[in-house]
Amino acid sequence: MTVSTADGRPSPKGAVFALIGKSSLAYLVVVADDLFKALADSTRRTILDVLAEKSGQTLFEICSRLSVRHQLGISRQAISQHLAVLETAGLVETRREGRYKFHDLNTAPLGQIAKRWPAPDAPGPEKSTP
């Protein structure tokens, strides 16, 4: 999802906007949809596992680890497309250094989901009414 500034330009990466009312709810729904879509695929979850082991990997490193450690025989292009979905959901951030593009894990969107459905205070079993 691309958020634009008042004059129509795309917002800078990492920009925070204060939304109120129905707009904030719609924004959170879109963010949650992208997040759940990204997490729905087992390959993308495996990519997140690889980035959790070592953040800041190139596409080549990610492909190598998926192939050797997880026995996934998928193409670099497919992995790149999975990374794009994860980046759209905010779970992966990229940075360029010279010719290399590094991928970093970002767990902040998962925290937003945890805040949306907080755990109940009482750890005991729920009582049902007959």
Disulfide bonds with the S-S distance in Angstrom:
none
